[in-house]
Amino acid sequence: MDFNKEKFKDVLHYIIHKCGTKKNVGKTVLYKLLYFSDFNFFELYEKSITNESYRKLPRGPAPIHYDVAVKELIDEGKINVTTKKIPLGRVMYNYSSLKQPSMNFSEDELFVIDDVINDLSYMNANQISEYSHGDMPWKATDDMDIIDYGFVFYRNPGYLKRQYDESD
């Protein structure tokens, strides 16, 4: 699977456009929204939207091309990023969309991305990190390794998106 940088940037920009202004949506939440968009789509259609690789980090899955994509979206005048200090010496990244995102999505892709936004974008960084730790692809991967998309087929019922026949 070859990484599709433009598609990844489109998904990231779309998610920022839809929920970047929420006070709880920062870098960690965006990481997880991207992850669940790609992995839920893979479970349903056996392919990723972006072919991004996600690394297993202590706070959950993280896309490896995120910083490059954000920099390019800023340089292209599509998004803005500001930071503010939060407790424990951490930094909160706030994202805003400056232009309408490219809508280069299939109907199925848009449905899955919107479903992830609707289901998860209300969570703060701690909540969505904890939630991601329950997903089988993250659980089945060694620390710092790239998460295998194929692990979605071993998800626990609370994470399943596909309807499986009992005989499967």
Secondary structure, DSSP 8 states (H G I E B T S, - for coil): ----HHHHHHHHHHHHHHHTTSTT-SHHHHHHHHHHHHHHHHHHHSS-SS---EEEETTEEEETTHHHHHHHHHHTTSEEEEEEEETTTEEEEEEEESS-------HHHHHHHHHHHHHHTTS-HHHHHHHHTTSHHHHTS-TTSB--GGGGGG--GGG--S---TT-
